[in-house]
Amino acid sequence: MLRPFVDDDGAPYFEYAAKGELRMQTCARCGEVLFPPRPMCPHCQSTEFEWKRMSGRGHIWSFAVPRPPLLPDYAAVAPYPVVVVELEEDRRLRLVGNLVAGADAEINSVDPATIEIGQPVRVVFRELEGLAVAAWTPDE
Amino acid sequence: MNPTPLKDRAAIVGIGQTEFAKHLEPSEKALACRAIAMALDDAGIAAREVDAFAAYTMEATDEVEVAKAVGAGDVTFFSRVGFGGGGSCATIGHLAMAIATGQAEVGVAWRSRKRGSGPRPWTDTVNQLPTPAQWTRPFGLLRPVDEIAVLARRHMYEYGLTREHLGNVAIACRNRANANPAAIMHERKLTMEDYLSARMISDPLCLFDNCLETDGALAVVMVSAERARDCKQQPVYVHAFGQGLPAQHHGMVNYWNDDPLAGPSWTAAKQLWKYSDFRPEDVDVAQIYDAFTPLIPLSLEGYGFCGKGEGGAFTEDGALELGGRLPINTSGGGLSEAYVHGFNLINEGVRQLRGTSSNQVAGASTCLVTAGEAVPTSAVLLRRD
């Protein structure tokens, strides 16, 4: 599997994920929550940031179900759903992630036929190539 | 200062292209030179007169190599445009601006690509991972088709886009390719039944929602409108040009703004129509970038051929076919002629206005050509006298 590339702007996201916390880059001056992380707030040009904790709840905005040809590690578990989740806090905060039956389950553990746009999900944290990342699980 | 619009001040007077195939023996550099030489021959202009070049940043053959091989003169303008297939029409627009402002007199734009026999860019796991790809690819949205599948499914949910609508796009392109001997899919028919039963590549998108993988090269030659009137070929004027990188846009993974389904075509269109004498309803034929079928409904909306969300319904009742409301991709496009990053759409736009297309739209006098929607993009409106 591909390991997420950790750049300067996104590093805190992964540090918090390792503690089981979903936190988003937030402008320390104007309070705007930003995703993906970036070096400057596009609203007030501040370069000072905090990392605001999110509820970890959201809804599925859309999803795709890739099938081969894929990189070998992904082909081995295809078809698997990849979801885009709108966070409860702000609909423009949409995280791409895997939808899994539980934190320890494989990325093909949820039957794509059962997935619906608008479906509520909650965050779980799983390991991807040694890095903690957010994933999603159905929230009934 | 009042701006002087680009309107009709530069014209395409030469086009050239190699054959298209899954595998061609010559190098990309050799193919580029052949296409450029053919375009110059078509224009009746000597290579030593070439003083401008424009290309995509993804173009692997550079100006130095091309200029010294084809025999260009002293070059005073050279420009590169980024974002993959979003740059196709911008190469034309940049040359037109250079010629209109006197920075150059004879411009060449080209694309040479061995995407048929060469590697798929998404298999490069080193260069494909940096920002912002770390937020999408590791979770399995590996390929452009996966990124577009997400937008397509959302369009289905919000506006009722159907697989049949996307099939209408694929079939219209295939029907045109069936009449174009240069098209890769010249001999292969495609029915709605074939389309609906094809294997999924990234659900909801199937095999026929994806463009071809092709080796080939194309080029155009451009001069001022004044000079064009004395050239061998009927001039095809660059009537209007627009580029688009919308505020808070995020590339093909444009999931992080108010409306991810309003892509860069909306921004490019605003600039394109700003100085145009024509409106969308005046366009006789369109060549719309089609790496994936959903880009057609998204572009139809962006360029104003229908309302927001109506791009799927627009494809009904044969609208995209010859004789329909807006015939598109009359050489077969990227889906069925050749996928050369959209440059074949430019050459086909020129043929339509010369009256030499193998799927000629009778009396066509305006043709919209667009670059890839969903990435920072560009478009040109071409016209003839």
Contacts between the chains, C-beta under 8 A, distances in Angstrom:
chain1	res1	chain2	res2	distance
A	1	B	138	6.5
A	2	B	125	6.0
A	2	B	129	6.2
A	2	B	137	5.6
A	2	B	138	4.3
A	2	B	142	7.9
A	3	B	138	6.6
A	4	B	129	7.9
A	4	B	134	4.0
A	4	B	135	7.5
A	4	B	138	4.8
A	5	B	129	4.7
A	5	B	130	5.2
A	5	B	131	6.9
A	5	B	133	7.1
A	5	B	134	4.2
A	6	B	134	7.2
A	7	B	130	7.2
A	7	B	131	5.3
A	7	B	134	7.4
A	9	B	131	7.6
A	10	B	131	7.4
A	10	B	134	6.7
A	10	B	135	7.9
A	35	B	135	7.9
A	35	B	256	5.7
A	36	B	131	7.2
A	36	B	132	4.9
A	36	B	135	5.2
A	36	B	250	7.5
A	36	B	256	6.7
A	42	B	248	7.0
A	61	B	154	6.6
A	61	B	255	7.4
A	62	B	150	4.8
A	62	B	151	7.2
A	62	B	153	4.8
A	62	B	154	4.0
A	62	B	157	7.0
A	63	B	150	6.7
A	63	B	153	6.4
A	64	B	141	6.7
A	64	B	146	5.1
A	64	B	149	3.7
A	64	B	150	4.9
A	64	B	153	6.6
A	64	B	202	4.9
A	64	B	203	6.6
A	64	B	204	7.7
A	64	B	205	7.9
A	65	B	149	7.9
A	65	B	200	7.2
A	65	B	202	6.7
A	65	B	203	3.8
A	66	B	140	5.7
A	66	B	141	7.3
A	66	B	142	6.7
A	66	B	143	7.4
A	66	B	146	5.0
A	66	B	149	7.7
A	66	B	201	7.7
A	66	B	202	4.7
A	66	B	203	7.9
A	67	B	199	7.3
A	67	B	200	5.3
A	67	B	201	6.1
A	67	B	202	6.8
A	67	B	203	7.2
A	69	B	120	7.8
A	70	B	140	7.7
A	70	B	142	5.8
A	70	B	143	7.6
A	71	B	123	6.8
A	71	B	125	6.9
A	71	B	142	6.1
A	74	B	140	5.4
A	74	B	142	6.2
A	79	B	200	7.6
A	79	B	203	7.0
A	80	B	140	5.8
A	82	B	139	5.3
A	82	B	140	4.8
A	82	B	141	5.1
A	82	B	146	6.9
A	82	B	150	7.6
A	84	B	150	5.7
A	84	B	255	5.4
A	92	B	256	6.0
A	92	B	257	6.0
A	92	B	258	6.3
A	93	B	256	7.4
A	94	B	255	4.6
A	94	B	256	6.0
A	95	B	135	7.5
A	96	B	135	6.0
A	96	B	136	4.5
A	96	B	139	5.6
A	96	B	141	6.1
A	96	B	253	7.3
A	96	B	255	6.8
A	97	B	139	5.3
A	98	B	139	5.2
A	98	B	140	6.9
A	107	B	139	7.6
A	107	B	140	6.5
A	112	B	203	6.9
A	117	B	153	7.3
A	117	B	154	7.3
A	117	B	157	4.6
A	128	B	138	5.8
A	129	B	138	7.6
A	133	B	138	7.2
A	133	B	139	7.7
A	135	B	139	8.0
